């Protein structure tokens, strides 16, 4: 029985490494496709990023949280809708992004077993200030986009506050992957925000390859955070018993 468990563990480990290799290989293909605006390749490969993260979690996690699958599923839907670039699909993509980020916030709070929300409220303030300032000085806001951008700013500020407060308040069960995810995710949002509102006269090839690198690395970091936190929580429960 132990031999079978050991063999299964080794198989999943080697399979996981292969999936990680494919994940970053596809990321390189996506960066090249963004550089040369190959829409067909973007449509074919971008959804695979989310699918591979889902599969990677499936083979490496013992808990296999439904909330993780739902969160990344909305990321998958959003990545498809945004590529299509029609008005209907862009609106659906916006709704998908809102749901996805709400789920990210709820999931991180659940994993970290947050009980005191005061540090989060304090940590949100600098993010709200920065994003509100950038939004107020922008002259390039597309018509009808102000309130969707405001909602996005609030959600990203809350997410940033949750991650920042965790960094300072949680010492015993902290994993560096959440901080890495936070830095990469905020950088990704800044890249998109600055491109759309301040530098939209420049070709998209200036920013989208960087955005793709940040997209893949941030969600890989999120996956690693979830796996590490599940292990830490399991060990803590076993020690309490």
Buried (B, 14 or more C-beta within 10 A) or exposed (E): EEEEEEEEEEEEEEBBEEBBEBBBEBBEBBBEBBBEEBEEBBBBBBBBBBBBBBBBBEEBBEBEBEBBEBBBBBBBBBBBBBBEEEEEBEEBBBBBBBBBBBBBBEBBBEBBEBEEEEBBEEBBEEBBEBBBEBBEEBEEEEEEBEEBBEBBBBBBBBBBBBBBBBBEBBEEBBBEBBBBBBBBBBBBBBBBBBBBBBEEEEEEEEBBBBBBBBBBBBBBBBBBBBBBBBBBBEEEEEEEE
